[in-house]
Amino acid sequence: MFTYYLVINCITLIVWGIDKFRAKLNQWRIPEKSLLVLIILGGGIGALIGMTVFRHKTRKSHFKIISIISILIHLVLFFYILS
């Protein structure tokens, strides 16, 4: 289970970086729905790191709020399954 969260957060961080890179080049962007799905699947930490490192999606507060809520839900699930 730990491996899943590690992988989904790494993927989310990489996708955040790709989307920021494409935004700078005015290229096709990754849809916001796809970014939100990654967060909901457990990539909240990767998203928050991506927001900080790449300074991406920081003006859209719903990304930060959904990331924090997702992290809290996944922490509860993680510890519930472990116990």
C-alpha positions in Angstrom: 0.0 0.0 0.0 2.9 2.3 0.8 4.2 1.6 -2.7 0.9 2.7 -4.2 1.0 6.1 -2.5 4.7 6.6 -3.4 4.0 5.9 -7.1 0.8 7.9 -7.4 2.4 10.9 -5.7 5.5 10.7 -7.9 3.3 10.4 -11.0 1.2 13.4 -9.8 4.4 15.5 -9.2 5.7 14.6 -12.7 2.4 15.4 -14.3 2.3 18.8 -12.5 5.8 19.5 -13.9 4.8 18.5 -17.4 1.7 20.7 -17.3 3.7 23.7 -16.1 6.3 23.1 -18.8 3.6 23.0 -21.5 1.9 26.1 -20.0 5.2 28.0 -20.4 5.4 26.9 -24.1 1.7 27.7 -24.8 1.2 24.0 -25.8 -1.7 21.6 -25.2 -2.3 21.3 -21.5 -3.4 18.5 -19.3 -7.1 18.9 -18.4 -7.8 20.1 -14.9 -10.1 17.2 -14.4 -7.2 14.8 -15.0 -5.1 16.7 -12.4 -8.0 16.5 -9.9 -8.4 12.7 -10.5 -4.7 12.2 -9.7 -5.3 14.1 -6.4 -8.4 12.1 -5.5 -6.6 8.8 -6.3 -4.1 9.7 -3.5 -1.7 12.1 -5.2 -2.4 15.0 -2.9 1.1 15.2 -1.5 2.6 15.2 -5.0 0.2 17.9 -6.0 1.1 20.1 -3.1 4.8 19.6 -3.8 4.2 20.3 -7.5 2.4 23.5 -6.6 5.4 24.6 -4.5 8.3 23.4 -6.7 6.8 24.4 -10.1 4.6 27.3 -8.7 1.8 25.8 -10.7 -2.0 26.0 -10.0 -1.3 28.2 -7.0 -3.9 30.8 -7.9 -6.7 28.2 -8.0 -7.4 27.5 -4.3 -9.6 24.6 -5.0 -6.6 22.5 -6.0 -5.0 23.2 -2.6 -8.2 22.5 -0.7 -8.9 19.3 -2.6 -5.3 18.2 -2.1 -5.5 18.7 1.7 -8.9 17.0 2.0 -7.6 14.1 -0.1 -4.5 13.7 2.0 -6.6 13.6 5.2 -9.0 11.0 3.7 -6.2 8.8 2.5 -4.3 9.1 5.8 -7.5 7.8 7.6 -7.9 5.0 5.0 -4.2 4.1 5.2 -4.2 3.8 9.0 -7.7 2.1 9.0 -6.4 -0.6 6.7 -3.2 -1.1 8.6 -5.0 -1.5 11.9 
